[in-house]
């Protein structure tokens, strides 16, 4: 296990050499870090002065990379500290100003830099490393500054420095970091946007006379090819050979094997009562599918399980809304989900349902184990009961008037008010009514079963400590926050009909709460897939199973705390999650997806756009919200398709294959490698290594970046070599052109393998054009081999991608952006929804100044209420009837004010609420309420009682202003 130095978060911008320095320091210190690529203007960086910034586990932030070095390596001595300071104060400013472009470049920096390099070389002539015989943080710091931008290209008379540079470069820790952060992406120009006060460009460099400075460094910085080492060239030469890789035959039933890597993948079970939007799709099923396809391509025993979550209150509500049974609703939406995922090319090994008989068996067995082991207890809970329906009402089966002051929404649910957005307890609703029969429920006590999480907590903490290193950062943070607050017992039963019956005497009429039963769906669906499911979920001691679970961050508590606690309580040695891969949220054009308002692209909508599924897969993976929320953008989709796919990847592949077809009769020609090819192959090997490292950690965006870098290298190589010119020259030049085309065709074959997890259909099309099959990836040897040997005949090349025209994108943006109904308060309304003017009501009569009598207001309320009821009966679409509900609520407030006012006042003053004043009072009430809660927590009544009086006075003012009756607070028992 890693020692207990706090984990670090590194916030750095793209290409920052100092961020690279921190990654190296952490790697040498063997400390786990999370790297976040940000910009100073990002909200998360609002308090940062400079990038990179390091945040320690305790929240402390460090802005100095030298301070981080001293923190990680506290005992390396004073000489080390001097070299660290020298590298930051002298070397870094000289490099930044020498390597700057345009007017920012300092012509005086190169002579200074030559002197600094001479000092380094002289020092390294005396000892192997800067402080003596051992590598220290000083060597890491200086190397990280010299490595970017090819600083030492063409340098002369500094052999000791060069030898030291090559020695540090070859260290495994350095190579590991380079695999994730290639030198190609590092540049001192990135520092321009990393400091709020100008940074190194403002640090003066001491100008020496010409006689003081030798010409050690070249006048201009080198290219990326100059960073390639001899070892990399030799490795490229030795690896670019034809390798016989046996085709992996997937067994009919995938089971774990002793001595092999066994990967079990689950995707959070999508709830069955809705249509998934793009954020839902990339948040779980698509991310899991890309990783599963990579895992299979890497030769691992891989099983990918998912299905629909079908029990619970939401399903019963949906069934009521659509006048169907819960089973009919589940059948309908299961087929819808299944068809959407098939269109997106999601390759589940099994896609099941939680309403299966296997689920009932698994959940009831698990409950009996947990109950037998003493982790279940009974407690009485107050709940609303409908006498007419003869049943207790779940929260969403209760509606009533919102109890929150200033709201008064009459259709608030028993868990939340849709108007004010605040949480509600069902028993607090004013005039509650049963959603089914509309009768008033009564409060009754009911016995429920609870999972004793506090009792399991010590086991959970011990397990989490050894497991969480494979989790995404947000998953660790969320799980730790639950533990930090201390776990509380969780109710696992509900008084519903639609669910798994509780197999316990006295509880036969109850069902399990959906969040107790749903995660067991992973096990039951595996059981449906194979009767040998226990080999995956309760494996033998000599079989290791890695469990990767993909989800959005809102599902993390149940997968990191609740479900693992339940499994631990069974004490049967279940497979526990090793890797929680949680995303943030994907928004739509910086807003939220809304089916009712016609905003955003949902799974079934994507099919209707005419854009191929693989393009959606690629774009969603490239926009995947891995470290922070991201947004779907139509313009970004078009740009990535047209730039990354069409102009970069597709252009390279098509040019290579068309050249082979037209000039070599579709036969891969003889390849005689020169140094140019070896440099190209070495650069590609860096990207392959980065791709493998990224996909192993399910960093899908980074995987795409490395893949596209390979095609960019290929395009640059072809453009520089110009085989079309060589083909018109001598025999030697023609042979040179043949080598270029042969190498490019093999790069295209490599790209087909790397594309497969992201764009399986297009990858198969490319395999057909290459007349070859998929080659298994080798994570232990991430190098390009000869996939298409000399003499291999390719198929017929054709473009893989088509351009998305801006006019087409604008049409889609308009179609899925909601339709503005100008007559309805500018609320977005779906184009296919009935408009509010299809049902008419007489306008309420009003007096000239807008003043209305009590009788007029009563009539207006009656007419508006009838209008709302007709609208609700005609459509379930809230966007249609909610504006009319708001009108009704305003009319009711005016009526209440008119009824409370003296008779003379009714005719002289309009019943109009000062909304600005009301909002101000609501904000003050919220602030004062929070103040009261904090003071009450301290316990001194003499302190908080005066503040309560202030709060009550504010509430009274608001009630007077809005005309709402001022209710008395109920005392809790």
Long-range contacts (C-beta under 8 A, 24 or more apart in sequence): 1-465, 1-466, 2-30, 2-31, 2-32, 2-469, 5-29, 5-31, 5-72, 6-56, 6-57, 6-58, 7-31, 7-32, 7-33, 7-34, 7-57, 7-476, 8-32, 8-33, 8-34, 8-54, 8-55, 8-56, 8-57, 8-68, 9-33, 9-34, 9-35, 9-36, 9-54, 9-55, 9-473, 10-34, 10-35, 10-36, 10-52, 10-53, 10-54, 11-36, 11-38, 11-44, 11-45, 11-48, 11-51, 11-52, 11-53, 11-54, 11-55, 12-36, 12-37, 12-38, 12-51, 12-52, 12-53, 12-194, 13-37, 13-38, 13-39, 13-40, 13-51, 13-52, 13-190, 13-193, 13-194, 14-185, 14-190, 15-148, 15-185, 15-186, 15-187, 15-189, 15-190, 16-51, 16-52, 16-186, 16-190, 16-191, 16-194, 17-144, 17-145, 17-147, 17-148, 17-186, 17-187, 17-188, 17-190, 17-191, 18-51, 18-52, 18-65, 18-92, 18-144, 18-191, 18-194, 19-51, 19-52, 20-144, 20-147, 20-148, 20-177, 20-181, 20-186, 21-65, 21-140, 21-141, 21-144, 21-145, 22-52, 22-54, 22-65, 22-68, 23-177, 23-180, 23-181, 24-140, 24-143, 24-144, 24-173, 24-174, 24-177, 25-65, 25-68, 25-69, 25-72, 25-73, 25-137, 25-140, 25-141, 26-72, 27-173, 27-174, 27-176, 27-177, 28-72, 28-135, 28-137, 28-140, 28-173, 29-72, 29-73, 31-72, 32-469, 34-473, 34-627, 36-627, 36-628, 37-627, 39-193, 40-193, 40-194, 40-196, 42-628, 44-628, 49-195, 49-196, 49-197, 50-194, 50-195, 50-196, 50-199, 51-194, 51-195, 52-194, 65-141, 66-141, 69-137, 69-140, 69-141, 70-137, 72-137, 73-136, 73-137, 76-131, 76-136, 76-137, 76-138, 77-131, 77-136, 79-131, 79-132, 79-138, 80-130, 80-131, 80-136, 80-137, 80-138, 83-130, 83-131, 83-136, 83-138, 83-141, 83-142, 84-137, 84-138, 84-141, 87-138, 87-141, 87-142, 87-145, 88-141, 89-203, 90-116, 91-116, 91-142, 91-145, 92-145, 92-200, 93-200, 93-203, 93-204, 93-205, 94-205, 95-145, 95-146, 95-149, 95-151, 95-188, 96-188, 96-191, 96-199, 96-200, 96-201, 97-200, 97-201, 97-205, 99-149, 99-151, 99-187, 99-188, 99-189, 99-221, 100-188, 100-189, 100-192, 100-201, 101-189, 104-192, 104-201, 106-205, 108-205, 108-207, 109-205, 110-217, 110-219, 111-207, 111-208, 111-210, 111-212, 111-213, 112-205, 112-206, 112-207, 112-208, 112-213, 113-217, 114-213, 114-214, 114-215, 114-216, 114-217, 115-208, 115-212, 115-213, 115-214, 117-155, 117-158, 117-161, 117-216, 117-217, 118-158, 118-214, 118-216, 120-158, 120-161, 121-157, 121-158, 121-159, 121-160, 121-161, 121-216, 122-160, 124-160, 124-161, 124-163, 124-164, 125-160, 128-164, 128-167, 129-164, 135-168, 135-171, 139-164, 139-168, 140-168, 143-168, 143-169, 143-174, 147-183, 147-186, 147-227, 148-183, 148-186, 148-187, 148-188, 149-186, 149-187, 149-188, 149-221, 149-222, 150-221, 150-222, 150-223, 150-224, 150-226, 150-227, 151-217, 151-221, 151-222, 152-217, 152-222, 153-218, 153-221, 153-222, 153-223, 153-226, 154-217, 154-218, 154-222, 155-216, 155-217, 155-218, 156-216, 157-214, 157-216, 158-216, 166-229, 169-229, 170-229, 170-231, 178-686, 179-686, 179-689, 179-690, 179-693, 180-690, 180-693, 180-694, 180-702, 182-686, 182-687, 182-690, 182-709, 183-224, 183-227, 184-224, 184-227, 184-683, 184-686, 184-709, 224-683, 225-679, 225-683, 228-679, 228-682, 228-683, 232-682, 232-685, 232-686, 233-675, 233-678, 233-679, 233-682, 235-682, 235-685, 235-783, 236-678, 236-679, 236-681, 236-682, 236-685, 236-783, 236-784, 237-673, 237-678, 237-681, 239-681, 239-685, 239-781, 239-783, 239-784, 239-785, 240-673, 240-681, 240-746, 240-783, 240-784, 240-785, 240-786, 241-785, 241-786, 242-785, 242-786, 242-789, 243-785, 243-786, 245-775, 245-776, 245-778, 246-776, 247-773, 247-776, 248-296, 248-299, 248-776, 250-296, 253-529, 253-530, 253-532, 254-301, 254-302, 254-303, 254-349, 255-301, 255-530, 255-532, 255-535, 255-536, 256-301, 256-535, 256-536, 256-539, 256-543, 256-544, 256-545, 257-301, 257-543, 258-540, 258-542, 258-543, 260-300, 260-301, 261-300, 261-301, 261-544, 261-546, 262-300, 262-301, 262-536, 262-539, 262-543, 262-544, 262-545, 262-546, 263-292, 263-295, 263-300, 263-301, 263-302, 263-303, 263-545, 263-546, 263-548, 264-303, 264-305, 264-536, 264-545, 264-546, 264-547, 264-548, 264-575, 265-291, 265-292, 265-295, 265-302, 265-303, 265-304, 265-305, 265-547, 265-548, 265-549, 265-550, 266-304, 266-305, 266-306, 266-522, 266-547, 266-548, 266-549, 266-550, 267-304, 267-305, 267-306, 267-549, 267-550, 267-551, 268-549, 268-550, 268-551, 268-552, 268-555, 268-559, 269-306, 269-307, 269-308, 269-309, 269-354, 269-518, 269-521, 269-522, 270-306, 270-308, 270-309, 270-337, 271-308, 271-309, 271-312, 271-314, 272-308, 272-309, 272-310, 272-315, 272-329, 272-330, 272-333, 272-334, 272-337, 272-353, 273-314, 273-315, 273-317, 273-318, 273-329, 273-333, 274-333, 274-595, 275-333, 275-336, 275-340, 275-595, 275-602, 275-603, 275-604, 276-337, 276-340, 276-602, 276-603, 277-588, 277-593, 277-595, 277-600, 277-601, 277-602, 277-603, 278-586, 278-588, 278-593, 278-600, 278-601, 278-602, 278-603, 278-606, 278-616, 278-620, 278-632, 279-552, 279-585, 279-586, 279-587, 279-588, 279-593, 279-632, 280-552, 280-603, 281-340, 281-344, 281-603, 281-620, 282-583, 282-586, 282-620, 282-621, 282-623, 282-624, 282-625, 283-550, 283-551, 283-552, 283-583, 283-585, 283-586, 283-625, 284-550, 284-551, 284-552, 285-341, 285-344, 285-346, 285-550, 286-344, 286-346, 286-617, 286-620, 286-621, 287-550, 287-581, 287-583, 287-621, 287-624, 287-698, 287-700, 288-548, 288-550, 288-581, 289-344, 289-345, 289-346, 289-347, 289-348, 290-617, 290-621, 290-700, 290-757, 290-758, 291-548, 291-550, 291-581, 291-695, 291-698, 291-700, 291-757, 292-347, 293-347, 293-756, 293-757, 293-760, 294-695, 294-703, 294-757, 294-777, 297-753, 297-756, 297-757, 297-774, 297-776, 297-777, 298-692, 298-695, 298-776, 298-777, 298-778, 298-779, 299-776, 299-777, 299-778, 303-349, 303-526, 303-529, 303-536, 304-347, 304-348, 304-349, 305-348, 305-349, 305-350, 305-352, 305-522, 305-525, 305-526, 305-529, 306-346, 306-348, 306-350, 306-351, 306-352, 306-525, 307-350, 307-351, 307-352, 307-353, 307-354, 307-521, 307-525, 308-333, 308-334, 308-337, 308-352, 308-353, 308-354, 309-354, 309-514, 309-518, 309-521, 310-334, 310-353, 310-354, 310-355, 311-354, 311-355, 311-498, 311-499, 311-500, 311-511, 311-512, 311-514, 311-517, 311-518, 312-496, 312-498, 312-499, 312-513, 312-514, 313-394, 313-395, 313-396, 313-397, 313-494, 313-496, 313-514, 314-396, 315-498, 316-394, 316-396, 316-397, 316-496, 316-497, 316-498, 317-396, 317-397, 317-435, 319-498, 320-435, 320-436, 321-876, 322-876, 326-498, 327-355, 330-355, 336-604, 337-603, 339-604, 340-603, 340-604, 340-607, 341-603, 343-603, 343-606, 343-607, 343-613, 344-603, 344-606, 344-613, 344-616, 344-617, 345-613, 345-614, 345-617, 345-760, 345-761, 347-760, 349-529, 350-525, 350-526, 350-528, 350-529, 351-525, 352-521, 352-524, 352-525, 352-528, 352-529, 353-525, 354-517, 354-518, 354-521, 354-524, 356-524, 356-525, 356-528, 358-524, 358-525, 358-527, 358-528, 359-500, 359-517, 359-520, 359-521, 359-524, 360-500, 360-501, 361-524, 361-527, 362-520, 362-523, 362-524, 362-527, 363-500, 363-512, 363-516, 363-517, 363-520, 363-524, 364-500, 364-501, 364-503, 366-520, 366-566, 366-567, 366-570, 367-502, 367-503, 367-504, 367-512, 367-516, 368-503, 369-569, 369-570, 369-571, 369-572, 370-451, 370-566, 370-569, 370-570, 371-504, 373-569, 373-570, 373-571, 374-452, 374-455, 375-451, 375-452, 375-455, 375-456, 375-569, 376-449, 376-450, 376-451, 376-452, 376-492, 377-449, 377-450, 377-452, 377-489, 378-447, 378-448, 378-449, 378-450, 379-447, 379-448, 379-450, 379-489, 379-491, 380-445, 380-446, 380-447, 380-448, 381-445, 381-446, 381-447, 381-448, 381-491, 382-427, 382-443, 382-444, 382-445, 382-446, 383-426, 383-427, 383-443, 383-444, 383-445, 383-446, 383-495, 384-414, 384-426, 384-427, 384-432, 384-441, 384-442, 384-443, 384-444, 385-441, 385-442, 385-443, 385-444, 385-446, 386-434, 386-436, 386-437, 386-439, 386-441, 387-439, 387-441, 387-442, 388-434, 388-437, 388-439, 389-434, 389-436, 389-437, 389-439, 391-495, 391-497, 392-444, 392-446, 392-495, 393-426, 393-434, 393-435, 393-441, 393-495, 394-494, 394-495, 394-496, 395-426, 396-435, 397-434, 397-435, 397-436, 398-426, 398-429, 398-432, 398-433, 398-434, 398-435, 398-441, 399-429, 399-432, 399-433, 399-435, 400-429, 400-430, 400-431, 400-432, 400-433, 401-429, 401-430, 401-431, 402-429, 402-430, 403-428, 403-429, 403-430, 405-922, 405-925, 405-955, 405-958, 405-959, 405-964, 406-918, 406-921, 406-922, 406-925, 406-958, 406-962, 406-964, 408-889, 408-892, 408-893, 408-964, 409-885, 409-889, 410-885, 410-889, 411-885, 418-878, 418-882, 419-886, 428-970, 430-967, 446-495, 447-506, 447-507, 448-491, 448-492, 448-493, 448-494, 448-510, 449-491, 449-492, 449-493, 449-502, 449-504, 449-507, 449-510, 450-489, 450-490, 450-491, 450-492, 451-489, 451-490, 451-492, 451-516, 451-562, 451-565, 451-566, 451-569, 452-489, 453-487, 453-488, 453-489, 453-490, 453-561, 453-562, 453-565, 454-486, 454-487, 454-488, 454-489, 456-487, 456-565, 456-568, 456-569, 457-483, 457-486, 457-487, 457-565, 459-565, 459-568, 460-487, 460-561, 460-564, 460-565, 460-568, 463-564, 463-568, 463-576, 464-560, 464-564, 467-576, 467-577, 467-578, 470-578, 470-579, 470-580, 471-560, 471-579, 471-580, 471-581, 471-582, 472-580, 472-581, 472-582, 472-583, 472-626, 473-627, 474-553, 474-556, 474-582, 474-584, 475-553, 475-556, 475-560, 475-580, 475-581, 475-582, 478-553, 478-556, 478-557, 478-560, 478-582, 479-556, 479-557, 479-560, 479-561, 482-557, 482-560, 482-561, 483-561, 487-561, 487-565, 490-562, 492-516, 515-558, 515-562, 516-562, 516-566, 518-558, 519-558, 519-559, 519-562, 519-563, 519-566, 520-563, 536-575, 537-574, 537-575, 538-572, 538-573, 538-574, 538-575, 539-575, 545-575, 546-578, 546-579, 547-575, 547-576, 547-577, 547-578, 547-579, 548-577, 548-578, 548-579, 548-581, 548-698, 549-577, 549-579, 549-580, 549-581, 550-581, 550-582, 550-698, 551-580, 551-581, 551-582, 551-583, 552-582, 552-583, 552-584, 552-585, 553-582, 553-583, 553-584, 553-585, 555-582, 556-580, 556-582, 579-698, 581-698, 583-624, 583-625, 583-626, 584-625, 584-626, 584-627, 584-628, 584-629, 584-630, 585-625, 585-629, 586-620, 586-623, 586-624, 586-625, 586-629, 586-630, 586-631, 586-632, 587-629, 587-630, 587-631, 587-632, 588-631, 588-632, 589-631, 589-632, 589-633, 589-634, 589-813, 589-817, 590-631, 594-818, 594-828, 594-879, 596-830, 596-877, 596-878, 596-879, 597-818, 597-827, 597-828, 597-829, 597-830, 597-879, 598-816, 598-817, 598-818, 598-819, 598-828, 598-829, 598-830, 598-831, 598-833, 599-816, 599-817, 599-818, 599-828, 600-632, 600-816, 601-632, 601-816, 605-816, 609-812, 611-804, 612-761, 612-762, 613-761, 614-758, 614-759, 614-760, 614-761, 614-762, 615-641, 615-645, 615-759, 615-801, 617-758, 617-759, 618-645, 618-704, 618-758, 618-759, 621-700, 621-701, 621-703, 621-704, 621-758, 622-701, 622-704, 624-700, 624-701, 626-699, 626-700, 626-701, 634-809, 634-810, 634-812, 634-813, 635-809, 635-813, 637-804, 637-809, 638-804, 638-806, 638-809, 641-801, 641-803, 641-804, 642-803, 642-804, 644-708, 645-800, 645-801, 646-801, 646-802, 646-803, 648-708, 648-711, 648-712, 648-715, 649-707, 649-708, 649-711, 649-751, 649-755, 649-800, 649-801, 650-799, 650-800, 650-801, 651-715, 652-711, 652-714, 652-715, 652-718, 652-744, 652-747, 652-748, 652-751, 653-711, 653-748, 653-751, 653-766, 653-797, 653-800, 654-797, 654-798, 654-799, 654-800, 655-718, 655-744, 656-714, 656-718, 656-741, 656-744, 656-745, 656-747, 656-748, 657-745, 657-748, 657-769, 657-770, 657-794, 657-797, 658-797, 659-723, 659-724, 659-741, 659-744, 660-741, 660-742, 660-745, 660-794, 660-797, 661-794, 661-796, 661-797, 663-727, 663-737, 663-741, 664-738, 664-741, 666-793, 666-794, 666-795, 667-791, 667-792, 667-793, 667-794, 668-742, 668-745, 668-746, 668-788, 668-789, 668-790, 668-791, 668-792, 668-793, 668-794, 669-738, 669-739, 669-741, 669-742, 669-790, 670-735, 670-738, 670-739, 670-742, 670-790, 671-738, 671-739, 671-742, 671-743, 671-786, 671-790, 672-735, 672-739, 673-739, 673-743, 674-739, 676-717, 676-721, 677-739, 677-743, 680-713, 680-714, 680-717, 680-743, 681-743, 681-784, 683-713, 684-710, 684-713, 684-714, 684-747, 684-750, 684-784, 685-782, 685-783, 685-784, 687-713, 688-750, 688-754, 688-782, 688-783, 688-784, 689-782, 691-754, 691-782, 692-777, 692-779, 692-782, 695-757, 696-779, 700-758, 703-754, 703-757, 703-758, 704-758, 707-751, 707-754, 707-755, 707-758, 710-747, 710-750, 710-751, 710-754, 711-747, 711-751, 714-744, 714-747, 714-748, 717-743, 717-744, 718-744, 742-788, 742-790, 745-770, 745-788, 745-794, 746-784, 746-786, 746-787, 746-788, 747-784, 749-775, 749-787, 749-788, 750-784, 750-787, 753-777, 753-787, 762-800, 762-801, 765-800, 766-800, 768-795, 769-794, 769-795, 769-796, 769-797, 769-798, 770-794, 770-795, 771-795, 824-883, 825-883, 827-879, 827-882, 827-883, 828-879, 829-879, 829-880, 830-877, 830-879, 833-875, 833-877, 833-879, 833-880, 834-874, 834-875, 834-877, 834-880, 835-880, 836-871, 836-880, 836-881, 836-883, 836-884, 838-874, 839-867, 839-870, 839-871, 839-874, 840-867, 841-866, 841-867, 844-891, 847-907, 849-910, 850-910, 850-912, 851-906, 851-907, 851-908, 851-909, 851-910, 851-911, 852-894, 852-898, 852-911, 853-898, 853-906, 853-907, 854-895, 854-898, 854-899, 854-906, 857-891, 857-894, 857-895, 857-898, 857-911, 858-895, 860-891, 860-895, 861-888, 861-891, 861-892, 861-895, 864-888, 864-891, 893-962, 893-963, 893-964, 894-963, 896-963, 896-964, 896-965, 897-962, 897-963, 898-963, 900-963, 911-963, 913-961, 913-962, 913-963, 914-961, 917-961, 918-958, 918-961, 918-962, 921-954, 921-957, 921-958, 921-961, 922-958, 924-954, 925-951, 925-954, 925-955, 925-958, 928-954
